Amino acid sequence: MTPAARLAAAASVLDSIAHSRAPAEVVLKAWGQSNRYAGSKDRRAIADRVYKVLRARGRLAWAMGGREDGRALVIGSLSLIDGLSLEEIEALHSGEGYGPRPLSKQERARISAGEGELPGWVAAGLPEFVMADFQKTFGDRWAEEAAALMQPRAPIDLRVNVAKATVEAMETELREAGLAPERTPRSPVGLRLAAEPPPNVQALEAFKAGRVEIQDEGSQIVCALAEARPGMTVVDYCAGGGGKTLGLAAQMEGQGRLIACDVAQKRLDNIRPRLARAGVEAELRLLGHDGEGMDDLAGHADVVFVDAPCSGSGTWRRRPEDAWRLTEEEVARLHGLQVAILGPAARLVKPGGRLVYATCSMLTAENEASADAFEAGHPAFAPAGTRLRLSPASTNTDGFFAAVYERTA
């Protein structure tokens, strides 16, 4: 593919992402499968352009007069990110072959005008309502937090399954596979891999055999707050993909009762092969409305872990497209859902037991506000320590929040 054809392809992919709820990587993979003529270098160049644009989408749309279509965003990226002159951009837009059509008069004018003075939220690379949340939450550090959240190339963290291997043995095995693992600074069972070039972890024998799982160090830390122990009854109330189910199982050392719940049967089905690969046994339960299906566990669980549905804003450095899909209305809906989930989950905790509320969100409405609402309606649950916030800027992890409670009566 010519450089111009790659630009046209990137614009097409960006338009597909804008009209899809699928992750950008899924859309890119589908494009590659439908366009077999594109070689590995072509696909990599197109993906790099797409992610550059997604991370700077607000700034690029602003510079292009509010246009958010793929073509306009790619043109803006050539000027503002690559630093190309108008003449160089025009040369890439000759309309020949599979390249993009020539620039319009308006597009030439936007490039010539530059971006001008940017509003704060545009400069930060965040939606406007998110910037206001960051300013309230982080004060003078808000811009640093925003920049780190939208940085490219987050590392890939692994959690060693200590039931099958030691951390030291996995370091050696991964090095022999040509990788350069480093110990994570906080999690004692974590190993970190550089993100460039991104390794195919799922192709590793260590992954296939269940000796390692992909799990951000922040997720490992939050999971450890459960303090699950062998012999306990532990409930992963919103199991999702099952990553924290496996983390809780590791704490239990294969002893006790582990129940993983979700409202979607498909997600529960997808957990089964992960459990089998890791050598973990767990009950899988489909949750009904208001916790239906869990009555037999009321007041019996030592630990209930609620990894609540959230915006996923803590993972925007990995999925920058999600920043521009989120709305204030959706955040408000999620806050209400989180509070509604915590009530039935809390009923399962026995006196003296532990409830953990966690999100992978950076937003106050989903974190402190949801925890405050729970505490106001559940005086029998006492905070067990201070609330925890993790972020790319402060801990070089994805963004996470956790509040831990002990049932006192």
N, C-alpha and C positions, 0 to 999 in steps of 0.2 A: 504494500500500500504506500502511496505517496504521503508526505506530510499533510497535504491538503485533504486527502481522502480520510486520513485519521481524524482530522478536525471535524469533518462532516459526520463521521461515525460517532464521535464523542457528543456532538450536538444531538444526534438522534437518540443516543442512550440517555442523555439528560432529559429529553422530552418524555421518554418512557418511564424514567424514575419519577418524574413529576406527576404522572397519571397512574402511578402504581403505589401500593402499600408495601411492596416487596423491598427488601434491602437492596442497596445499590449493587453489592457483590452478586446477588442473584440475578439482577437485570443484566449485568455485564456478562455473566456466565451464559445466560440465555442468548445474548447477542452473539457471543463467540460460537455457540453451537449452531446458530442459524446462518453464520457467515464463515464457513470453513476455510475460505480463501485467506482469511486473516491469520498471519503467522503469530508466533509467541511474542515477538518484538512488537508487532502491531497491536496485539491485545494489551500488552503491558503499557504501551504509549497511550492508548485510548483510556485505559483505566486510570493512569496517572493524571491525564487531563480532566477526567470526570471528577476525581476526588479533589483536585486543586480547585475546581469550580465550586463543588459542593461546600468546601470549607470557607470559601470567600463569597458565597452566593449573595449575601446582603450587600456587600460592597460592590460587586459586579453589576447587580440589578440597579443599584443606585446610579452608578456611572453610566449605565445604558438607558437612563431616563425612565426607570421603573419596569423595563422589559425583563421578563423572567423566562423566556423561551430559551431552549438550548443554544440556538444560533447566537443570540445576543450575548449570552453568558460566556460562550467560548470566545467571541470577538473581544469582549471586555477583558478576559483572562490574558489574551495575547498582548494587550496593551499594558494592563496594570500588574500582572504577575510576571510575564515574560519580558516586559519592557521593550517590545517591538515598536518600531516606528509605524506611522500610517502607511508609508510606502511598502514596508515589509508585510504588513497585514493584508494590504491590497494584493500583493503578489500571491498570497495564499488563498485568495478569493477570486480567482480568475474565471471560475465556472467551468474549467476544462476537466475532462475525465470525470472522476467521481468526487471532485472537490466541491466546496460550497460556491454558491453563485456570487457574483460581484457585490461589493458593498453598495448599499444605498446611500443617497445624499445624507440622510439622517444619521446613518451609522458612521459615516466619515466625520460628520459634525460632532458626534458624541466622543469619538476617539480624540479628535483635535481639542475638544474642550477639557479633557481630563476629568478627574472625579470631583475636584473642588473641595470645599470644606465639608467633612463628613459629620453627620449626627453621631452621638456617642454610641448608640446601639449598632450602627453600621460599622464603625471603626472596630468595635468589639467583636463583630462577627456573630452576633446573637440576635434573635428576634427581640423587638422592642420591649415586650412585656417581661421577657426573661432578664434583660439587662436591669430593669427596675428591681426584680427579685434579688439579683446578685448584689446590687448596691445596698439593699436592705440587710442582706445576710452577711456579706463579707466586708462591708465598709470600704476603707481605702484600698483593700486588696482585691476588689471586685474585678478590675481589668486584668490583673495577673491570673486570677482564677479562670476568667473567660478565655484568655489566650491559651492557657494550658489545656483547657477542655477541648479546644478546636485544633490542637496541634496535630500534625500528621504522624503517622507511623507509631502507634502505641506498641509497647512490647507485648510479647506473648508469654503468659505465665502458666506454669504447670503445677498441679498438686500431685505429689508423689503418694501413691497408694501404699502406705507403710505395712499393710497386710500382705503385700506381695514383694516389696523391695525397700531397701534403705535409700535415703537421699544420696548418700555417698555412691552407692552402686549405680543409681540412675545418672548421676553426674558423669561417671565413667562411661556408661553405655551411650549417653547422648553425645559425648565427645567422640567416641568411636564411630558414631553415625555422621560425623562431620559438622556437628553443631557446637556452639560455645555457651553452654549453660552457666548461669551465675546464681548464687543463693539469693533468694528474696530477702530484703533486710528485716522483715518483721515476721513473716510466717516461717516457722521452722520446717515445714514440709513443702515449701515452694521453691521452684527453679524458674529462672527468667531467661527467655531467649530473645535475642535482638530481632527487631521487626524488619530489618532490611538485610538481605532479601527475606521475605516472609517464608518461614519453613512450613512444609506440609506435615504437620504433626500427626494427622490421622493416618498417614502412610507409614509411620514408624512402628516397628514391631513392639516397642514399649507401650505404645497407645493401644494397639490391637490386642495385646495381652493383658491390658488393664493395669499396668504398672504406673501409668501416669494418666491424668485427666487434665484437659484444658480448663483452667479456672484462674481468673484474675486474683492477684494477691489480696486486693480489697475484699473480694468475696470470701476468700479463705479466712481473713481476719474476722469479718462479720459472723461467719459460721462458727468460729471458735467461741464467740460470746455465748453461745447456747450452753457451753460447759456440759455437754452430754457425756454420760459415763456408762461403762459396762453395766448391764442389768436394768437400765432405766427404760421407761416407756416414753418414746419420743415421737412427736408428730410434726412432720413437715407439711404445714397446712396449705401452702400454695406451691406445690412441688415444681410446676412448670417443666423445665427441661431436665430436672433431676440432679443438677450439679451440687446443690446444697444437701440433697438427700444423701449423696455419696459422702459428702464431707461429714455429715452427722454420723453416718455409719462408721466412718473411720474412728471417730471419737468413742464410739460404743464398742469397738474392737470385736464386732460380731456377736456381742452378748446383749440381750434385752429384746425389746419389741420396738420396731421402727415402722411407722405408718406414713406413707406418702399420699397426699390428697390433691385433687385438682377438680375443677368444674368441667374439664374437657377430657373425654375418654381418649382422644387421639394423643394428647400429651402424656397421659399415663401409659399408653401403649408404647410410646417412643422411649419411655424410661426403661422398659424391660430389658432391652439389649445392653444398656449401660450398666444396669445392675448385674447382669450375667457376666459381662466383661470384667467387672471389678470384683466379682465373687461375693456380692452382697445380697442378702435376703431382706425383703421388705414387703409389707402389705401395701397394696395399692387400692385406694378407695375413691370412688367418684362422689364428689361433694354435690349436694343438692342446695336448694335455696335456704339461706339462713342456717347453714351448717347441717342440713338434713343428711342423715346417714352416719352421724358420729355420736349418737346419744349414748351408746354403750361405753364411750370413753369419757363422758362428762365427769369432771373432778378426779380423773385417774392419771393424767399425764404428768410426768416429771418435767418435761420440756415441750413447749409448743413454739415452733419457729414459723413466723409469718413473713415470708418474703413476698410482700404485697405487690399486686399489679401496679405499675407506675409508668411514668413517661419514658423511663430509660435515659433521661438526660445525662446521667452519669457516664454513659457510654458513647457520647457524641463524638469523641475523638476517634472511635471506631466506626460509627455510623452517622456522619455529619448530616446526611439527608434528613434524618429524623428531627433535627432542630427546626427545619422549615415546614414540617408537617404538623408540628404541635401548635395548639391554640389555647388561649386562656380558658375557653369553655371546656376543653378536654381535661385540663388540669383540675378544674373545679369538679368535673365528673369523677375523676380519679380520687380526689380527696374524699368525696362522699363514699365511694366504693371502699376505700381503705378503712374508714371509720366503721362502715357496715360489716366488714370482714372481721375486724378485731373483736367485736362483741361475741359472736359465736365461737371464735377461736379461744377466747379467754375462758369460756365455760368449761373447756376441757382440762384446764390446769388444776392440779390438786393443791391444797393448802401447802405452802412451802415450795411449790413448784415455780418454774421459770417460764416467762413469756418473752419472746424476742420479736420486736417489730423492726423490719428492715426494708429498705428500698434501694434501688440503684439510681436514685434521683438526686439532683443538686438543688431542687426547688423547695423553698420553705413550706409552701402550701401542701406538699406531699410528705414532708418530713416533720418539722416541729409542730406545724398546725394539726396534723393528723394525730401525733402523739399527745398533744395538749387536749384534743377533743376526747381521746380515749381516757386519759387520766381523769378528766372532769366527770365522766360517767361511770368510772370504775374505781371507787376509793379503796377497794380491797387489794388493789395492785400497787405496790410501792416501787418507785424507781430503784433499781439496783445499780447504783453508780451513775456516772454522768452519761449523757447522750454522746454518741460518736459520729463524727463526720470525717469522711475520707474524700480526697479529690486528687486529680492529676497534679495540681500545683503543690499541695501540701504533703502528699505521700507517694506521688508517682504511681497511683493506682487509678482505676476507674472511680467515679464518684459514687459513694455509698453513704447511707445514714442508718443508724441503729439506735433503738431505745430498748433497754432491758428492764423487765419488771419481775418482782417476786410476789406471789399471792400470799397475803398475810392472814386471810380468813376465808 
